Amino acid sequence: MKLYYSPGSCGLASQIALREAGLEFTLIKVDFKTKTTAEGDYFQVTPKGFVPALRLDDGDLLTEGAVILQWIADKHPEAKLLPHFGSRERYKALEWLNFVASDLHKGMAVMFSPLVSQESKTKFAEGNLISKFAYIEEHLAANDYVLGSQFSVADAYLYNVLSWPPRVGLDISGYPGIQRFMARMAQRPSVRASLQAEELQ
Ligand SMILES: N[C@@H](CCC(=O)N[C@@H](CS)C(=O)NCC(=O)O)C(=O)O
């Protein structure tokens, strides 16, 4: 398998999940500016031009981070990366994956956009993102992981996106539950290895 990524971007969660599942994979770095990899034109891999993308051993390609995470978890149920199909806990996990993908991830993406002025970013953070952090804080103040005591791929995604605020000048050090969660995640061998592989440590 090949995971297409760019250092520090939203492919980190997929890499963490692949490692948690004990899977073999090759990392292929995508240059966002040129949309190329060592293999050539990234648009030939996916016309979306986005990471993450996972090339499966049978040649098929999966895109959309939250979907890649579910595929990894479902292909390797022994790793217990998601609750089983049909259970109430499964829908709780999907609820979080969806929240991280649609609200948090894309909200944070505004903060990185060269199309948005700093003034608008500051207003957006105050009017949109702070309430998201507060919601997450309330949950993590009472739970070690998104689903309670058990790690899941939703944690990988949440950790991934919550590592971005300091990069855009958003201070989240005042959320103790989030800080404890980030520290807990940073201890996992899968996370350490992924950060190292992306040369972020
Ligand atoms: N809907 C996609 C969005 C993925 C996405 O936003 N990827 C960003 C990095 S976090 C990207 O590839 N950006 C390319 C660019 O900015 O040129 C998903 O959830 O996987």
The ligand as an SDF file (V2000), in Angstrom:
LIG
                    3D

 20 19  0  0  0  0  0  0  0  0999 V2000
  -12.1840   16.1370    1.9490 N   0  0  0  0  0  0  0  0  0  0  0  0
  -10.7910   15.7890    2.0800 C   0  0  0  0  0  0  0  0  0  0  0  0
  -10.0090   17.0370    2.3340 C   0  0  0  0  0  0  0  0  0  0  0  0
   -8.5490   16.7520    2.4590 C   0  0  0  0  0  0  0  0  0  0  0  0
   -7.7530   18.0330    2.5900 C   0  0  0  0  0  0  0  0  0  0  0  0
   -8.2860   19.1010    2.9160 O   0  0  0  0  0  0  0  0  0  0  0  0
   -6.4560   17.9030    2.3500 N   0  0  0  0  0  0  0  0  0  0  0  0
   -5.5770   19.0560    2.3530 C   0  0  0  0  0  0  0  0  0  0  0  0
   -4.4930   18.9110    3.4030 C   0  0  0  0  0  0  0  0  0  0  0  0
   -5.1200   18.8190    5.0570 S   0  0  0  0  0  0  0  0  0  0  0  0
   -4.8750   19.1290    1.0100 C   0  0  0  0  0  0  0  0  0  0  0  0
   -4.5470   18.1130    0.4420 O   0  0  0  0  0  0  0  0  0  0  0  0
   -4.6350   20.3340    0.5140 N   0  0  0  0  0  0  0  0  0  0  0  0
   -3.9600   20.4880   -0.7240 C   0  0  0  0  0  0  0  0  0  0  0  0
   -3.5670   21.8800   -0.9920 C   0  0  0  0  0  0  0  0  0  0  0  0
   -3.8720   22.7210   -0.1550 O   0  0  0  0  0  0  0  0  0  0  0  0
   -2.9580   22.1110   -2.0280 O   0  0  0  0  0  0  0  0  0  0  0  0
  -10.5850   14.7890    3.2220 C   0  0  0  0  0  0  0  0  0  0  0  0
  -11.3390   14.8930    4.2070 O   0  0  0  0  0  0  0  0  0  0  0  0
   -9.6980   13.9320    3.1280 O   0  0  0  0  0  0  0  0  0  0  0  0
  1  2  1  0
  2  3  1  0
  2 18  1  0
  3  4  1  0
  4  5  1  0
  5  6  2  0
  5  7  1  0
  7  8  1  0
  8  9  1  0
  8 11  1  0
  9 10  1  0
 11 12  2  0
 11 13  1  0
 13 14  1  0
 14 15  1  0
 15 16  2  0
 15 17  1  0
 18 19  2  0
 18 20  1  0
M  END
$$$$
